[in-house]
């Protein structure tokens, strides 16, 4: 099950995760649900992202996780 989110200019994957789940480290599930969206440091405006609906306890919160663009 997913919901949709439309990006604004310059938004980051972790910022979308923060808005969707309240946890920026949860960006991996959003990236996985949107395989056709390029993984870039900043997103363009108007991209429709699929945001998986998940339970709070399944969100990764590992402080060591880095987004792909920071690895």
C-alpha positions in Angstrom: 0.0 0.0 0.0 1.3 3.5 -0.9 0.4 7.1 -0.8 1.7 9.7 -3.2 3.8 12.8 -2.6 4.7 15.5 -5.0 8.2 17.0 -4.6 9.2 20.6 -4.4 12.3 22.1 -6.1 15.5 21.1 -4.3 13.9 18.6 -1.8 16.1 15.8 -0.6 15.1 12.1 -0.1 15.7 12.4 3.6 13.5 15.5 3.8 10.7 13.6 2.1 11.2 10.7 4.6 11.0 13.2 7.5 7.7 14.6 6.2 6.3 11.2 5.5 7.5 9.3 8.6 9.0 11.8 10.9 12.4 10.0 10.5 14.8 11.1 7.9 16.7 7.8 8.0 13.6 6.1 6.5 14.5 7.2 3.0 15.6 3.8 1.7 12.0 2.5 1.5 11.0 5.5 -0.5 13.9 5.1 -2.9 13.0 1.4 -3.3 9.4 2.2 -4.1 10.4 4.6 -6.8 12.9 2.8 -9.0 12.4 5.0 -12.0 13.3 8.2 -10.1 17.1 9.0 -10.4 18.9 9.1 -7.0 20.3 12.6 -7.0 21.2 14.9 -4.1 18.2 17.2 -4.8 14.9 16.3 -6.5 13.2 18.4 -9.1 9.8 19.9 -8.5 6.7 18.0 -9.5 8.0 14.4 -9.2 5.3 12.1 -8.0 6.8 9.7 -5.4 5.2 6.6 -4.1 5.5 6.6 -0.3 5.0 3.1 1.2 2.7 3.0 4.2 4.6 1.2 6.9 4.3 0.7 10.6 6.5 2.9 12.8 8.5 0.0 14.3 9.7 -1.1 10.8 11.5 2.2 10.1 15.3 2.0 10.3 16.7 4.6 12.6 20.4 3.6 12.5 22.4 6.8 12.9 25.2 5.2 10.8 23.0 5.0 7.7 24.1 7.4 5.0 22.0 8.3 1.9 23.5 7.0 -1.3 24.7 10.5 -2.4 26.8 10.8 0.8 28.5 7.4 0.5 
